[in-house]
Amino acid sequence: MSKTQETEGEERKIVTFTLGNQMFGIDMRALIEIREWDEPTPLPSVPSYVKGVTNLRGAVVPVVGLAERLGWAPSVLHSRSCILVVAIGQRQAGFLVDEVADIVVIDSADIQPAPDVEVSEQSAIAGLVRIERRTSDASHSETMVLLLDLDALSLTRHIMELAA
């Protein structure tokens, strides 16, 4: 979700997914596909969060460990780990996530701005929104979802170079 794409009061679909215990979301319009985890081809001399590249119907797509890209500990691979292939401008990138949760409809008027904190680079958080989730016992609970700004994530020169 790009900060420039938000329109007040507009309903939009987001894909929610987890990294550790945190729920994230991206705009459904940016999603190309969800792929099962498959070890990418490693590349030399790239940051540790660039896991390598994969072939997507003839296109070479960089695969990024999203948790590491955000400054967190690397994701631990398991049976529900997957790659979200997204469009960032005219390029594509794959993000390793722990698990895809759901596709939900939100109202852009419900998106709260990300907290204004000092960071070394542009924040990858476009905003926050609360969603209602059904739990395993059929009750409901609210969860805070961090909406990612894919444009901010694409600023990494390594992703841009790999996707070119």
Secondary structure as GFF3:
##gff-version 3
##sequence-region A 1 164
A	DSSP	three_ten_helix	3	5	.	.	.	ID=ss1
A	DSSP	beta_strand	11	19	.	.	.	ID=ss2
A	DSSP	beta_strand	22	27	.	.	.	ID=ss3
A	DSSP	three_ten_helix	28	30	.	.	.	ID=ss4
A	DSSP	beta_strand	31	36	.	.	.	ID=ss5
A	DSSP	beta_strand	50	56	.	.	.	ID=ss6
A	DSSP	beta_strand	59	65	.	.	.	ID=ss7
A	DSSP	alpha_helix	66	69	.	.	.	ID=ss8
A	DSSP	beta_strand	82	88	.	.	.	ID=ss9
A	DSSP	beta_strand	91	97	.	.	.	ID=ss10
A	DSSP	beta_strand	99	107	.	.	.	ID=ss11
A	DSSP	three_ten_helix	108	110	.	.	.	ID=ss12
A	DSSP	beta_strand	125	134	.	.	.	ID=ss13
A	DSSP	beta_strand	140	148	.	.	.	ID=ss14
A	DSSP	alpha_helix	150	153	.	.	.	ID=ss15
A	DSSP	alpha_helix	157	163	.	.	.	ID=ss16
###
